[in-house]
């Protein structure tokens, strides 16, 4: 939770004397930096990238705000209890939409219970 840590640091000092910047999810700059590196080092275009994560607020919202496809893993992540799922169980479309609405965040482009092999 880097945002909470950064907020606490700025509360400890004079805010006029510190320039505290948060770099990471869900901030767009984080995703843009990753896309730039993927393009530069590997020739991978943004439309070939999908961000995988379990947090609607950090992973899915961040990817959405950066224009990146998202893969939300549900049954092993932080929202598994909210969905009432057993490991490996796929949520219904309605369960996803209801939780996204409740949380007030972006809807994922793809949903998987987990990566299983």
C-alpha positions as a printed Julia matrix, in Angstrom:
117×3 Matrix{Float64}:
   0.0     0.0     0.0
   2.53    2.62   -1.13
  -0.07    5.36   -1.2
  -0.74    5.0     2.53
   2.98    5.01    3.29
   3.56    8.12    1.16
   0.64    9.87    2.85
   2.09    9.04    6.27
   5.53   10.36    5.29
   4.07   13.65    4.15
   2.16   13.97    7.43
   5.42   13.66    9.38
   7.09   16.68    7.77
   6.29   20.14    6.51
   4.43   19.48    3.22
   6.06   22.57    1.71
   9.52   21.06    2.22
   8.85   17.64    0.71
   7.9    16.56   -2.78
   6.49   13.09   -2.26
   5.42   11.23   -5.37
   3.82    7.83   -5.51
   4.84    5.61   -8.41
   3.02    2.35   -8.8
  -0.42    0.91   -9.28
  -2.98    2.34   -9.9
  -1.2     5.44  -11.23
  -1.14    5.75  -15.02
   2.56    6.68  -15.06
   3.45    3.22  -13.75
   1.62    1.5   -16.59
   3.01    3.92  -19.18
   6.56    3.22  -18.01
   5.97   -0.53  -18.32
   4.48   -0.15  -21.79
   7.4     2.0   -22.89
   9.9    -0.6   -21.67
   8.02   -3.47  -23.32
   7.97   -1.55  -26.61
  11.63   -0.49  -26.43
  13.15   -3.76  -25.22
  10.86   -6.3   -26.87
   8.86   -4.52  -29.58
   5.58   -5.32  -27.86
   2.79   -2.85  -28.65
   0.32   -1.72  -25.98
  -2.56   -3.48  -27.7
  -0.73   -6.79  -27.1
  -0.47   -6.23  -23.33
  -2.84   -7.32  -20.57
  -2.29   -6.56  -16.91
  -3.08   -9.44  -14.52
  -4.09   -8.78  -10.94
  -6.44   -9.5    -8.08
  -7.29   -5.94   -6.95
 -10.12   -4.0    -8.55
  -8.74   -0.75   -7.13
  -5.07   -1.16   -8.01
  -4.79   -3.62  -10.89
  -8.03   -3.31  -12.81
  -8.65    0.41  -12.31
  -5.01    1.2   -13.09
  -4.93   -0.85  -16.27
  -8.25    0.61  -17.38
  -7.09    4.19  -16.84
  -3.97    3.43  -18.9
  -6.01    1.84  -21.7
  -4.63   -1.64  -21.09
  -6.67   -4.84  -21.12
  -7.03   -6.44  -17.7
  -7.29   -9.99  -16.43
  -8.87  -10.11  -12.98
  -8.05  -13.21  -10.94
 -10.9   -13.69   -8.52
 -10.84  -16.89   -6.48
  -7.37  -16.48   -5.03
  -7.27  -12.71   -4.63
  -8.33  -10.06   -2.19
 -11.93  -10.03   -3.42
 -12.52  -13.8    -3.18
 -14.46  -13.47    0.07
 -16.55  -10.63   -1.39
 -17.56  -12.96   -4.23
 -18.06  -15.99   -1.95
 -16.04  -18.25   -4.22
 -14.13  -21.43   -3.63
 -10.68  -21.64   -5.19
 -10.96  -22.2    -8.94
 -14.64  -21.25   -9.07
 -15.58  -18.78  -11.84
 -17.81  -15.87  -10.8
 -20.88  -15.12  -12.85
 -21.0   -12.0   -15.0
 -23.59  -10.6   -12.61
 -21.36  -11.23   -9.57
 -18.54   -9.35  -11.28
 -20.77   -6.42  -12.28
 -22.33   -6.2    -8.81
 -18.94   -6.09   -7.07
 -17.5    -3.61   -9.58
 -20.51   -1.35   -8.98
 -20.24   -1.73   -5.19
 -16.51   -0.93   -5.26
 -17.0     1.94   -7.72
 -14.21    0.89  -10.03
 -13.56   -0.11  -13.62
 -14.81   -3.4   -15.0
 -12.12   -5.9   -16.01
 -11.87   -6.89  -19.66
 -11.33  -10.56  -18.71
 -12.04  -12.61  -15.59
 -10.37  -15.84  -14.49
 -10.71  -17.63  -11.17
  -6.94  -18.27  -11.09
  -4.09  -19.39  -13.28
  -4.16  -23.16  -13.04
  -1.83  -25.62  -14.7
